[in-house]
Amino acid sequence: MNRITATKTARLAEECHNKFALSKEVKNAIASTNREAFVPMGFKHNAYKLDALPMGSAQWISSPLTVAKMTEYLEPHGADRVLEIGCGSGYQAAVLSHMFRGVFTIERIESLMLEAKSRFRELKINNIHTRTDDGQNGWIQYAPYDRILFSASAKEIPQKIFEQLRDGGVLVAPMENGGKQIITRFKKNGSTIVKTELESCDFVPILNGVQK
């Protein structure tokens, strides 16, 4: 990252922190991620604003503040592997790559996954593993995960996803609830799932199947 970009990302992390208190690790992860690389060409001038921005396939790149909050809510400290459902631009996965040894991210829209992969390559991020699939299947091959993050809103969490979360693990998802969306944290405790509603939000909904 060149000096100008580093200054901009540091300022962005500071701005997020002023709106929502971030741990040092999450703040550093935001400061270390080149947001501009994930923003569509015509929106580069808005890359460092705290806004969600449109990208291809009727999808959105989340606001940096939302990404910072979701990362914080995951309680990433001391966790090793994270599964992300809904890779989108790849920005959230890139932020997670600074905090986890292994990031496993699934995207159902093939063109978005190919773009995200080329961004990871360009930025030399080597600990993100990608898959084009319906994210609601999870990624059984590398389970169990310490953390699971939904980057799209869900009506319910499929049982098979909870099965891929390790005991003591944390899952964070925007849940659809009577026309609203609420960021919800689930903690797995043996066969019990403890659920906490955190705050309202606005994400694109999760969809079935794969889009070639």
N, CA, C and O of each residue as an XYZ file, in Angstrom:
848
protein
N       0.849     -1.191      0.000
C       0.000      0.000      0.000
C       0.887      1.245      0.000
O       1.781      1.353      0.840
N       0.663      2.185     -0.919
C       1.511      3.377     -0.923
C       1.131      4.315      0.234
O       0.133      4.108      0.924
N       1.946      5.333      0.420
C       1.772      6.190      1.600
C       0.432      6.917      1.596
O      -0.214      7.036      2.637
N       0.014      7.404      0.429
C      -1.249      8.153      0.350
C      -2.418      7.253      0.724
O      -3.291      7.637      1.503
N      -2.424      6.033      0.150
C      -3.487      5.074      0.466
C      -3.458      4.720      1.946
O      -4.501      4.656      2.595
N      -2.269      4.491      2.473
C      -2.131      4.143      3.901
C      -2.692      5.250      4.787
O      -3.325      4.969      5.805
N      -2.468      6.494      4.412
C      -3.001      7.638      5.182
C      -4.518      7.633      5.122
O      -5.192      7.866      6.126
N      -5.057      7.360      3.918
C      -6.518      7.355      3.748
C      -7.170      6.224      4.544
O      -8.198      6.428      5.191
N      -6.572      5.035      4.495
C      -7.178      3.909      5.218
C      -7.062      4.113      6.727
O      -7.955      3.725      7.480
N      -5.961      4.722      7.165
C      -5.810      5.019      8.605
C      -6.887      6.002      9.056
O      -7.455      5.864     10.139
N      -7.155      6.984      8.219
C      -8.185      7.983      8.537
C      -9.570      7.326      8.570
O     -10.405      7.632      9.421
N      -9.785      6.420      7.622
C     -11.054      5.690      7.556
C     -11.274      4.870      8.833
O     -12.369      4.855      9.396
N     -10.211      4.188      9.278
C     -10.300      3.375     10.503
C     -10.625      4.258     11.705
O     -11.416      3.886     12.572
N     -10.002      5.427     11.740
C     -10.226      6.391     12.828
C     -11.676      6.870     12.831
O     -12.309      6.990     13.880
N     -12.182      7.140     11.625
C     -13.564      7.613     11.488
C     -14.561      6.546     11.956
O     -15.534      6.853     12.645
N     -14.307      5.296     11.575
C     -15.161      4.184     12.028
C     -15.113      4.082     13.548
O     -16.139      3.916     14.207
N     -13.906      4.185     14.089
C     -13.697      4.073     15.536
C     -14.430      5.194     16.294
O     -14.932      4.973     17.396
N     -14.486      6.378     15.707
C     -15.186      7.501     16.345
C     -16.691      7.259     16.423
O     -17.367      7.751     17.327
N     -17.207      6.485     15.450
C     -18.645      6.204     15.431
C     -19.002      4.949     16.220
O     -20.128      4.815     16.700
N     -18.057      4.038     16.353
C     -18.313      2.751     16.998
C     -16.982      2.249     17.541
O     -16.086      1.901     16.772
N     -16.851      2.211     18.865
C     -15.550      1.886     19.473
C     -15.028      0.539     18.985
O     -15.670     -0.493     19.176
N     -13.860      0.562     18.356
C     -13.259     -0.659     17.811
C     -12.082     -1.099     18.664
O     -11.383     -0.273     19.250
N     -11.870     -2.412     18.728
C     -10.659     -2.921     19.379
C      -9.472     -2.558     18.497
O      -9.620     -2.259     17.312
N      -8.300     -2.591     19.103
C      -7.084     -2.218     18.368
C      -6.915     -3.102     17.127
O      -6.539     -2.624     16.057
N      -7.203     -4.413     17.291
C      -7.002     -5.360     16.185
C      -7.923     -5.048     15.006
O      -7.491     -5.064     13.854
N      -9.188     -4.765     15.299
C     -10.145     -4.494     14.217
C      -9.797     -3.173     13.538
O      -9.854     -3.055     12.314
N      -9.440     -2.186     14.350
C      -9.060     -0.884     13.798
C      -7.848     -1.029     12.867
O      -7.809     -0.440     11.787
N      -6.867     -1.816     13.300
C      -5.677     -2.057     12.462
C      -6.033     -2.789     11.173
O      -5.471     -2.510     10.114
N      -6.978     -3.733     11.272
C      -7.379     -4.497     10.082
C      -8.033     -3.577      9.053
O      -7.787     -3.716      7.855
N      -8.863     -2.637      9.510
C      -9.489     -1.672      8.592
C      -8.400     -0.762      7.998
O      -8.403     -0.477      6.801
N      -7.483     -0.318      8.846
C      -6.403      0.575      8.398
C      -5.451     -0.126      7.419
O      -4.789      0.531      6.615
N      -5.386     -1.462      7.492
C      -4.436     -2.210      6.656
C      -5.057     -2.717      5.359
O      -4.383     -3.379      4.570
N      -6.340     -2.415      5.127
C      -7.031     -2.953      3.944
C      -7.291     -1.828      2.943
O      -7.928     -0.823      3.261
N      -6.788     -2.022      1.743
C      -6.925     -1.014      0.690
C      -8.359     -1.014      0.143
O      -8.670     -1.763     -0.783
N      -9.215     -0.189      0.707
C     -10.630     -0.185      0.306
C     -10.813      0.161     -1.175
O     -11.692     -0.373     -1.851
N      -9.978      1.049     -1.647
C     -10.087      1.501     -3.036
C     -10.041      0.334     -4.027
O     -10.686      0.369     -5.075
N      -9.272     -0.695     -3.678
C      -9.109     -1.852     -4.564
C     -10.417     -2.633     -4.740
O     -10.553     -3.410     -5.685
N     -11.374     -2.426     -3.832
C     -12.609     -3.210     -3.856
C     -13.811     -2.429     -4.399
O     -14.910     -2.964     -4.539
N     -13.574     -1.171     -4.696
C     -14.661     -0.283     -5.111
C     -14.684     -0.198     -6.639
O     -13.621     -0.082     -7.249
N     -15.869     -0.250     -7.288
C     -15.921     -0.151     -8.745
C     -15.295      1.154     -9.252
O     -15.324      2.180     -8.572
N     -14.738      1.088    -10.442
C     -14.015      2.201    -11.055
C     -14.662      3.571    -10.835
O     -14.011      4.498    -10.354
N     -15.921      3.694    -11.181
C     -16.579      5.009    -11.126
C     -16.797      5.555     -9.732
O     -17.238      6.693     -9.574
N     -16.488      4.741     -8.694
C     -16.773      5.178     -7.318
C     -15.520      5.371     -6.478
O     -15.593      5.527     -5.259
N     -14.347      5.359     -7.156
C     -13.087      5.466     -6.408
C     -13.082      6.699     -5.495
O     -12.547      6.654     -4.388
N     -13.685      7.806     -5.973
C     -13.679      9.049     -5.170
C     -14.520      8.903     -3.897
O     -14.395      9.707     -2.974
N     -15.381      7.869     -3.852
C     -16.197      7.642     -2.651
C     -15.662      6.504     -1.780
O     -16.285      6.125     -0.788
N     -14.512      5.970     -2.156
C     -14.016      4.759     -1.491
C     -13.871      4.939      0.021
O     -14.060      3.990      0.783
N     -13.538      6.152      0.452
C     -13.232      6.341      1.877
C     -14.365      7.007      2.650
O     -14.180      7.455      3.782
N     -15.537      7.067      2.026
C     -16.704      7.572      2.758
C     -17.346      6.399      3.496
O     -17.154      5.239      3.129
N     -18.107      6.717      4.534
C     -18.718      5.633      5.312
C     -20.043      5.198      4.680
O     -21.032      5.002      5.386
N     -20.065      5.047      3.354
C     -21.295      4.677      2.660
C     -21.153      3.310      2.013
O     -20.057      2.882      1.651
N     -22.295      2.630      1.875
C     -22.319      1.439      1.024
C     -22.302      1.927     -0.422
O     -22.845      2.991     -0.721
N     -21.687      1.164     -1.320
C     -21.589      1.578     -2.726
C     -22.072      0.455     -3.632
O     -21.851     -0.719     -3.336
N     -22.738      0.808     -4.747
C     -23.200     -0.240     -5.664
C     -22.030     -0.877     -6.402
O     -21.024     -0.225     -6.683
N     -22.180     -2.160     -6.709
C     -21.204     -2.827     -7.578
C     -21.992     -3.726     -8.526
O     -23.218     -3.628     -8.583
N     -21.315     -4.600     -9.271
C     -21.988     -5.398    -10.296
C     -23.036     -6.338     -9.750
O     -23.107     -6.562     -8.542
N     -23.862     -6.899    -10.644
C     -24.855     -7.933    -10.323
C     -25.840     -7.504     -9.240
O     -26.248     -8.317     -8.411
N     -26.220     -6.231     -9.248
C     -27.215     -5.686     -8.303
C     -26.815     -5.919     -6.851
O     -27.670     -6.106     -5.985
N     -25.508     -5.907     -6.591
C     -25.005     -6.113     -5.235
C     -24.399     -4.802     -4.717
O     -24.215     -3.842     -5.466
N     -24.100     -4.793     -3.432
C     -23.517     -3.602     -2.810
C     -22.263     -3.988     -2.053
O     -22.159     -5.089     -1.512
N     -21.307     -3.062     -2.022
C     -20.145     -3.237     -1.133
C     -20.514     -2.513      0.153
O     -20.822     -1.321      0.143
N     -20.480     -3.245      1.258
C     -20.931     -2.683      2.535
C     -20.124     -1.452      2.917
O     -18.971     -1.288      2.521
N     -20.758     -0.606      3.690
C     -20.062      0.541      4.277
C     -18.898      0.035      5.134
O     -19.023     -0.999      5.791
N     -17.772      0.749      5.134
C     -16.633      0.329      5.974
C     -17.030      0.245      7.446
O     -16.512     -0.586      8.192
N     -17.948      1.106      7.852
C     -18.394      1.086      9.256
C     -19.126     -0.222      9.551
O     -18.923     -0.824     10.605
N     -19.972     -0.661      8.624
C     -20.699     -1.932      8.803
C     -19.711     -3.093      8.865
O     -19.848     -3.989      9.698
N     -18.716     -3.071      7.981
C     -17.699     -4.127      7.962
C     -16.931     -4.145      9.288
O     -16.660     -5.211      9.841
N     -16.587     -2.968      9.786
C     -15.877     -2.874     11.073
C     -16.741     -3.437     12.205
O     -16.254     -4.180     13.057
N     -18.023     -3.076     12.205
C     -18.935     -3.565     13.256
C     -19.104     -5.081     13.194
O     -19.015     -5.768     14.212
N     -19.351     -5.594     11.983
C     -19.544     -7.052     11.831
C     -18.298     -7.803     12.308
O     -18.397     -8.851     12.945
N     -17.125     -7.248     11.987
C     -15.859     -7.875     12.401
C     -15.746     -7.859     13.926
O     -15.357     -8.855     14.537
N     -16.082     -6.743     14.524
C     -16.028     -6.609     15.992
C     -17.023     -7.566     16.659
O     -16.691     -8.225     17.643
N     -18.229     -7.636     16.123
C     -19.265     -8.503     16.701
C     -18.898     -9.987     16.633
O     -19.404    -10.795     17.413
N     -18.015    -10.337     15.695
C     -17.564    -11.729     15.567
C     -16.688    -12.160     16.734
O     -16.442    -13.351     16.929
N     -16.217    -11.185     17.512
C     -15.263    -11.461     18.606
C     -14.077    -12.276     18.060
O     -13.847    -13.411     18.477
N     -13.332    -11.677     17.124
C     -12.319    -12.458     16.397
C     -11.081    -12.836     17.207
O     -10.323    -13.710     16.788
N     -10.862    -12.205     18.345
C      -9.604    -12.415     19.084
C      -9.463    -13.877     19.495
O     -10.352    -14.467     20.111
N      -8.319    -14.433     19.133
C      -8.033    -15.807     19.550
C      -8.679    -16.854     18.643
O      -8.531    -18.051     18.889
N      -9.385    -16.428     17.610
C      -9.988    -17.397     16.691
C      -9.062    -17.587     15.487
O      -8.301    -16.691     15.123
N      -9.142    -18.760     14.883
C      -8.167    -19.146     13.869
C      -8.756    -19.160     12.463
O      -8.130    -18.695     11.511
N      -9.990    -19.709     12.344
C     -10.586    -19.886     11.011
C     -11.991    -19.308     10.980
O     -12.788    -19.486     11.901
N     -12.265    -18.607      9.879
C     -13.579    -17.985      9.730
C     -14.166    -18.345      8.369
O     -13.467    -18.368      7.357
N     -15.465    -18.624      8.371
C     -16.203    -18.866      7.124
C     -17.081    -17.648      6.860
O     -17.855    -17.232      7.722
N     -16.954    -17.077      5.655
C     -17.820    -15.957      5.282
C     -18.783    -16.407      4.195
O     -18.375    -16.990      3.191
N     -20.055    -16.133      4.403
C     -21.078    -16.487      3.424
C     -21.530    -15.206      2.737
O     -22.194    -14.359      3.334
N     -21.147    -15.084      1.444
C     -21.443    -13.862      0.692
C     -20.206    -12.999      0.548
O     -20.061    -11.985      1.231
N     -19.306    -13.409     -0.351
C     -18.021    -12.699     -0.491
C     -18.178    -11.311     -1.100
O     -17.484    -10.375     -0.704
N     -19.101    -11.175     -2.077
C     -19.306     -9.873     -2.715
C     -18.023     -9.338     -3.328
O     -17.366    -10.023     -4.112
N     -17.673     -8.118     -2.969
C     -16.461     -7.484     -3.518
C     -15.186     -8.107     -2.970
O     -14.122     -8.004     -3.580
N     -15.302     -8.762     -1.803
C     -14.119     -9.329     -1.147
C     -13.568     -8.436     -0.044
O     -12.623     -8.814      0.649
N     -14.157     -7.246      0.124
C     -13.606     -6.298      1.115
C     -13.682     -6.847      2.538
O     -12.714     -6.753      3.293
N     -14.831     -7.420      2.905
C     -14.957     -7.968      4.264
C     -13.943     -9.095      4.484
O     -13.308     -9.167      5.536
N     -13.795     -9.970      3.491
C     -12.826    -11.079      3.616
C     -11.405    -10.551      3.770
O     -10.608    -11.093      4.536
N     -11.096     -9.477      3.028
C      -9.741     -8.893      3.111
C      -9.481     -8.336      4.510
O      -8.377     -8.468      5.039
N     -10.501     -7.712      5.108
C     -10.361     -7.204      6.486
C     -10.140     -8.389      7.435
O      -9.277     -8.340      8.312
N     -10.926     -9.447      7.249
C     -10.787    -10.633      8.110
C      -9.420    -11.294      7.959
O      -8.912    -11.904      8.900
N      -8.823    -11.170      6.763
C      -7.544    -11.842      6.502
C      -6.414    -11.316      7.391
O      -5.392    -11.980      7.565
N      -6.606    -10.112      7.955
C      -5.590     -9.559      8.867
C      -5.743    -10.123     10.280
O      -4.867     -9.938     11.125
N      -6.865    -10.815     10.533
C      -7.157    -11.234     11.908
C      -7.242    -12.746     12.086
O      -7.154    -13.257     13.202
N      -7.415    -13.458     10.966
C      -7.555    -14.918     11.033
C      -6.471    -15.566     10.194
O      -6.016    -15.005      9.197
N      -6.062    -16.766     10.617
C      -5.045    -17.488      9.848
C      -5.646    -17.971      8.532
O      -4.993    -17.937      7.489
N      -6.906    -18.423      8.596
C      -7.590    -18.896      7.392
C      -8.950    -18.245      7.236
O      -9.770    -18.274      8.154
N      -9.192    -17.652      6.061
C     -10.502    -17.075      5.747
C     -11.071    -17.896      4.587
O     -10.436    -18.020      3.540
N     -12.270    -18.454      4.778
C     -12.935    -19.264      3.756
C     -14.181    -18.493      3.340
O     -15.068    -18.259      4.162
N     -14.258    -18.095      2.068
C     -15.365    -17.239      1.667
C     -16.087    -17.823      0.457
O     -15.460    -18.291     -0.494
N     -17.422    -17.785      0.512
C     -18.270    -18.382     -0.522
C     -19.094    -17.285     -1.192
O     -19.615    -16.392     -0.525
N     -19.202    -17.363     -2.499
C     -20.032    -16.401     -3.242
C     -20.831    -17.168     -4.289
O     -20.281    -18.018     -4.989
N     -22.128    -16.874     -4.401
C     -22.975    -17.600     -5.365
C     -22.913    -17.017     -6.777
O     -23.284    -17.689     -7.740
N     -22.446    -15.763     -6.909
C     -22.383    -15.137     -8.233
C     -20.951    -15.273     -8.761
O     -20.016    -14.651     -8.257
N     -20.816    -16.113     -9.797
C     -19.471    -16.482    -10.267
C     -18.628    -15.272    -10.672
O     -17.439    -15.216    -10.358
N     -19.236    -14.299    -11.369
C     -18.452    -13.144    -11.848
C     -17.891    -12.341    -10.662
O     -16.768    -11.842    -10.732
N     -18.663    -12.215     -9.583
C     -18.167    -11.489     -8.401
C     -17.006    -12.234     -7.760
O     -16.027    -11.628     -7.323
N     -17.130    -13.578     -7.709
C     -16.071    -14.378     -7.092
C     -14.776    -14.251     -7.879
O     -13.700    -14.150     -7.290
N     -14.870    -14.256     -9.219
C     -13.672    -14.128    -10.054
C     -13.005    -12.767     -9.842
O     -11.780    -12.671     -9.772
N     -13.830    -11.713     -9.742
C     -13.268    -10.368     -9.498
C     -12.599    -10.300     -8.131
O     -11.500     -9.763     -7.995
N     -13.268    -10.848     -7.122
C     -12.701    -10.826     -5.765
C     -11.369    -11.576     -5.732
O     -10.402    -11.112     -5.127
N     -11.329    -12.743     -6.389
C     -10.093    -13.536     -6.411
C      -8.946    -12.754     -7.036
O      -7.814    -12.810     -6.555
N      -9.244    -12.017     -8.125
C      -8.147    -11.282     -8.763
C      -7.692    -10.121     -7.866
O      -6.516     -9.759     -7.875
N      -8.616     -9.541     -7.097
C      -8.202     -8.498     -6.133
C      -7.292     -9.085     -5.054
O      -6.275     -8.487     -4.701
N      -7.661    -10.257     -4.531
C      -6.828    -10.883     -3.483
C      -5.428    -11.152     -4.035
O      -4.426    -10.925     -3.357
N      -5.377    -11.638     -5.276
C      -4.074    -11.921     -5.903
C      -3.246    -10.652     -6.039
O      -2.063    -10.616     -5.703
N      -3.908     -9.608     -6.546
C      -3.236     -8.328     -6.757
C      -2.683     -7.768     -5.449
O      -1.585     -7.212     -5.410
N      -3.457     -7.924     -4.387
C      -3.053     -7.384     -3.080
C      -2.151     -8.365     -2.322
O      -1.735     -8.100     -1.194
N      -1.858     -9.509     -2.966
C      -0.989    -10.538     -2.368
C      -1.526    -11.039     -1.022
O      -0.769    -11.245     -0.074
N      -2.851    -11.229     -0.960
C      -3.454    -11.828      0.253
C      -3.536    -13.326     -0.006
O      -4.258    -13.773     -0.898
N      -2.788    -14.100      0.782
C      -2.659    -15.529      0.481
C      -3.438    -16.454      1.409
O      -3.418    -17.671      1.227
N      -4.122    -15.891      2.398
C      -4.800    -16.773      3.357
C      -6.322    -16.761      3.201
O      -7.053    -17.123      4.123
N      -6.797    -16.331      2.001
C      -8.234    -16.377      1.720
C      -8.498    -17.507      0.720
O      -7.890    -17.556     -0.349
N      -9.406    -18.406      1.078
C      -9.784    -19.527      0.215
C     -11.192    -19.251     -0.312
O     -12.090    -18.915      0.460
N     -11.385    -19.392     -1.633
C     -12.652    -18.975     -2.235
C     -13.385    -20.149     -2.856
O     -12.781    -21.142     -3.262
N     -14.701    -20.011     -2.920
C     -15.531    -21.060     -3.519
C     -16.795    -20.426     -4.098
O     -17.424    -19.587     -3.453
N     -17.165    -20.827     -5.312
C     -18.439    -20.398     -5.877
C     -19.470    -21.476     -5.576
O     -19.370    -22.601     -6.065
N     -20.462    -21.120     -4.765
C     -21.471    -22.100     -4.345
C     -22.609    -21.350     -3.666
O     -22.506    -20.153     -3.396
N     -23.688    -22.062     -3.395
C     -24.763    -21.520     -2.569
C     -24.245    -21.539     -1.129
O     -24.039    -22.604     -0.547
N     -24.041    -20.357     -0.572
C     -23.429    -20.245      0.755
C     -24.193    -20.948      1.857
O     -23.631    -21.256      2.908
N     -25.477    -21.205      1.624
C     -26.282    -21.854      2.662
C     -25.878    -23.311      2.894
O     -26.326    -23.952      3.844
N     -25.008    -23.825      1.992
C     -24.457    -25.177      2.199
C     -23.237    -25.136      3.112
O     -22.797    -26.168      3.620
N     -22.689    -23.926      3.318
C     -21.429    -23.833      4.042
C     -20.299    -24.456      3.225
O     -20.391    -24.568      2.002
N     -19.235    -24.858      3.915
C     -18.059    -25.441      3.244
C     -17.524    -26.523      4.169
O     -16.587    -26.320      4.942
N     -18.175    -27.706      4.051
C     -17.972    -28.788      5.023
C     -16.515    -29.261      5.087
O     -16.026    -29.669      6.141
N     -15.835    -29.198      3.942
C     -14.469    -29.709      3.814
C     -13.519    -29.150      4.879
O     -12.639    -29.861      5.363
N     -13.698    -27.878      5.242
C     -12.747    -27.246      6.185
C     -13.367    -27.003      7.558
O     -12.750    -26.373      8.417
N     -14.581    -27.498      7.765
C     -15.246    -27.323      9.062
C     -14.532    -28.189     10.105
O     -13.865    -29.155      9.735
N     -14.652    -27.869     11.395
C     -15.454    -26.768     11.944
C     -14.709    -25.430     11.926
O     -13.479    -25.380     11.929
N     -15.483    -24.363     11.907
C     -14.939    -22.993     11.922
C     -15.105    -22.383     13.310
O     -16.079    -22.651     14.012
N     -14.135    -21.559     13.687
C     -14.236    -20.837     14.965
C     -15.301    -19.750     14.880
O     -16.002    -19.461     15.849
N     -15.403    -19.152     13.682
C     -16.353    -18.050     13.482
C     -17.013    -18.217     12.113
O     -16.391    -18.696     11.166
N     -18.289    -17.814     12.025
C     -18.989    -17.791     10.734
C     -19.682    -16.441     10.612
O     -20.330    -15.969     11.548
N     -19.533    -15.827      9.438
C     -20.110    -14.498      9.210
C     -20.983    -14.524      7.958
O     -20.538    -14.940      6.889
N     -22.209    -14.083      8.100
C     -23.082    -13.905      6.932
C     -22.953    -12.459      6.478
O     -23.158    -11.530      7.259
N     -22.610    -12.280      5.199
C     -22.550    -10.924      4.643
C     -23.780    -10.646      3.781
O     -23.762     -9.763      2.923
N     -24.851    -11.415      4.021
C     -26.150    -11.183      3.379
C     -27.201    -11.573      4.398
O     -26.949    -12.408      5.267
N     -28.383    -10.973      4.299
C     -29.385    -11.216      5.339
C     -30.101    -12.550      5.116
O     -30.319    -12.972      3.981
N     -30.461    -13.199      6.218
C     -31.085    -14.523      6.167
C     -32.378    -14.536      6.979
O     -32.513    -13.819      7.970
N     -33.327    -15.367      6.538
C     -34.559    -15.533      7.324
C     -34.297    -16.490      8.481
O     -34.837    -16.338      9.577
N     -33.456    -17.472      8.206
C     -33.033    -18.396      9.268
C     -31.656    -18.934      8.922
O     -31.221    -18.876      7.771
N     -30.980    -19.455      9.932
C     -29.647    -20.044      9.709
C     -29.854    -21.543      9.510
O     -30.390    -22.208     10.396
N     -29.441    -22.091      8.363
C     -29.613    -23.533      8.150
C     -28.885    -24.348      9.232
O     -27.794    -23.987      9.673
N     -29.507    -25.438      9.639
C     -28.922    -26.308     10.671
C     -27.510    -26.753     10.282
O     -26.625    -26.851     11.132
N     -27.308    -27.025      8.964
C     -25.993    -27.528      8.534
C     -24.892    -26.485      8.745
O     -23.716    -26.831      8.862
N     -25.281    -25.204      8.792
C     -24.280    -24.161      9.056
C     -23.864    -24.212     10.530
O     -22.678    -24.140     10.851
N     -24.853    -24.338     11.418
C     -24.516    -24.466     12.849
C     -23.649    -25.703     13.100
O     -22.789    -25.703     13.981
N     -23.887    -26.750     12.317
C     -23.080    -27.976     12.475
C     -21.622    -27.740     12.077
O     -20.728    -28.454     12.530
N     -21.387    -26.731     11.222
C     -20.015    -26.435     10.788
C     -19.313    -25.432     11.711
O     -18.153    -25.082     11.492
N     -20.027    -24.979     12.737
C     -19.442    -24.052     13.725
C     -18.934    -24.876     14.895
O     -19.651    -25.728     15.419
N     -17.705    -24.624     15.303
C     -17.182    -25.436     16.404
C     -17.847    -25.072     17.721
O     -18.403    -23.984     17.870
N     -17.785    -25.985     18.667
C     -18.354    -25.721     19.992
C     -17.638    -24.509     20.595
O     -16.410    -24.436     20.561
N     -18.389    -23.573     21.139
C     -17.801    -22.340     21.671
C     -17.642    -21.281     20.592
O     -17.192    -20.170     20.875
N     -18.009    -21.615     19.351
C     -17.838    -20.688     18.233
C     -18.934    -19.626     18.182
O     -19.951    -19.718     18.869
N     -18.696    -18.616     17.348
C     -19.613    -17.484     17.217
C     -20.022    -17.337     15.757
O     -19.189    -17.420     14.855
N     -21.326    -17.115     15.535
C     -21.839    -16.839     14.194
C     -22.554    -15.489     14.236
O     -23.370    -15.243     15.125
N     -22.251    -14.628     13.287
C     -22.917    -13.314     13.225
C     -23.629    -13.209     11.878
O     -23.046    -13.493     10.832
N     -24.896    -12.799     11.919
C     -25.674    -12.698     10.672
C     -26.709    -11.592     10.779
O     -27.262    -11.365     11.855
N     -26.984    -10.889      9.658
C     -28.112     -9.975      9.614
C     -29.381    -10.819      9.429
O     -29.553    -11.454      8.389
N     -30.269    -10.829     10.431
C     -31.468    -11.661     10.361
C     -32.683    -10.825      9.970
O     -32.890     -9.724     10.479
N     -33.487    -11.377      9.049
C     -34.720    -10.703      8.642
C     -35.793    -11.013      9.672
O     -36.018    -12.163     10.050
N     -36.443     -9.948     10.110
C     -37.401    -10.120     11.198
C     -38.534     -9.123     11.015
O     -38.392     -7.943     11.332
N     -39.666     -9.610     10.498
C     -40.839     -8.746     10.315
C     -40.536     -7.469      9.541
O     -40.850     -6.372     10.003
N     -39.918     -7.607      8.349
C     -39.663     -6.429      7.515
C     -38.434     -5.629      7.935
O     -38.051     -4.676      7.257
N     -37.813     -6.016      9.055
C     -36.581     -5.338      9.506
C     -35.428     -6.335      9.415
O     -35.636     -7.540      9.273
N     -34.215     -5.805      9.500
C     -33.039     -6.673      9.600
C     -32.295     -6.329     10.874
O     -32.111     -5.157     11.204
N     -31.870     -7.358     11.586
C     -31.153     -7.128     12.848
C     -29.875     -7.961     12.857
O     -29.918     -9.176     12.664
N     -28.745     -7.305     13.079
C     -27.483     -8.043     13.228
C     -27.617     -8.873     14.506
O     -27.875     -8.345     15.588
N     -27.433    -10.182     14.348
C     -27.666    -11.109     15.455
C     -26.430    -11.971     15.642
O     -25.826    -12.445     14.680
N     -26.066    -12.164     16.921
C     -24.910    -13.020     17.224
C     -25.411    -14.313     17.868
O     -26.217    -14.294     18.798
N     -24.912    -15.426     17.350
C     -25.271    -16.739     17.894
C     -24.009    -17.359     18.480
O     -22.957    -17.361     17.842
N     -24.119    -17.889     19.703
C     -22.974    -18.586     20.301
C     -23.360    -20.043     20.515
O     -24.413    -20.352     21.073
N     -22.497    -20.910     20.067
C     -22.782    -22.343     20.169
C     -22.192    -22.893     21.451
O     -20.996    -22.774     21.719
N     -23.064    -23.492     22.228
C     -22.655    -24.021     23.519
C     -23.146    -25.451     23.608
O     -24.263    -25.690     24.067
N     -22.329    -26.415     23.176
C     -22.796    -27.803     23.091
C     -23.940    -27.864     22.091
O     -23.782    -27.487     20.930
N     -25.104    -28.345     22.553
C     -26.246    -28.437     21.626
C     -27.143    -27.199     21.730
O     -28.194    -27.127     21.093
N     -26.716    -26.231     22.538
C     -27.509    -25.013     22.724
C     -26.952    -23.876     21.870
O     -25.738    -23.730     21.726
N     -27.854    -23.075     21.310
C     -27.432    -21.876     20.587
C     -27.989    -20.671     21.340
O     -29.202    -20.536     21.498
N     -27.104    -19.805     21.798
C     -27.537    -18.600     22.522
C     -27.525    -17.431     21.541
O     -26.528    -17.172     20.866
N     -28.660    -16.732     21.480
C     -28.847    -15.714     20.449
C     -28.944    -14.324     21.082
O     -29.668    -14.132     22.058
N     -28.209    -13.354     20.520
C     -28.271    -11.965     20.995
C     -28.531    -11.036     19.817
O     -27.809    -11.075     18.821
N     -29.559    -10.204     19.929
C     -29.817     -9.216     18.871
C     -29.011     -7.964     19.173
O     -29.025     -7.476     20.303
N     -28.299     -7.432     18.163
C     -27.343     -6.347     18.407
C     -27.827     -4.990     17.892
O     -27.914     -4.037     18.666
N     -28.140     -4.890     16.606
C     -28.617     -3.595     16.088
C     -29.254     -3.788     14.726
O     -29.004     -4.789     14.054
N     -30.084     -2.827     14.314
C     -30.716     -2.970     13.001
C     -29.705     -2.630     11.904
O     -28.723     -1.928     12.142
N     -29.965     -3.143     10.698
C     -28.993     -3.012      9.615
C     -29.726     -3.137      8.285
O     -30.948     -3.283      8.251
N     -28.976     -3.080      7.197
C     -29.567     -3.181      5.874
C     -28.596     -3.890      4.929
O     -27.627     -3.294      4.458
N     -28.867     -5.160      4.659
C     -28.013     -5.975      3.788
C     -28.835     -6.499      2.616
O     -30.063     -6.542      2.690
N     -28.164     -6.900      1.533
C     -28.885     -7.588      0.461
C     -29.238     -8.987      0.983
O     -28.480     -9.570      1.758
N     -30.398     -9.528      0.555
C     -30.803    -10.836      1.065
C     -30.000    -11.959      0.447
O     -29.473    -11.844     -0.659
N     -29.921    -13.050      1.196
C     -29.267    -14.246      0.693
C     -30.209    -14.874     -0.339
O     -31.425    -14.869     -0.146
N     -29.663    -15.412     -1.425
C     -30.494    -16.048     -2.447
C     -30.031    -17.477     -2.654
O     -28.897    -17.835     -2.336
N     -30.942    -18.298     -3.201
C     -30.612    -19.706     -3.411
C     -29.859    -19.924     -4.717
O     -29.972    -19.143     -5.662
N     -29.089    -21.007     -4.742
C     -28.459    -21.444     -5.980
C     -27.239    -20.615     -6.377
O     -26.826    -19.692     -5.675
N     -26.686    -20.976     -7.518
C     -25.464    -20.332     -8.028
C     -25.816    -19.593     -9.307
O     -26.584    -20.092    -10.129
N     -25.251    -18.400     -9.472
C     -25.487    -17.618    -10.692
C     -24.215    -17.599    -11.516
O     -23.202    -17.034    -11.103
N     -24.273    -18.220    -12.681
C     -23.086    -18.294    -13.541
C     -22.938    -16.999    -14.338
O     -21.999    -16.861    -15.122
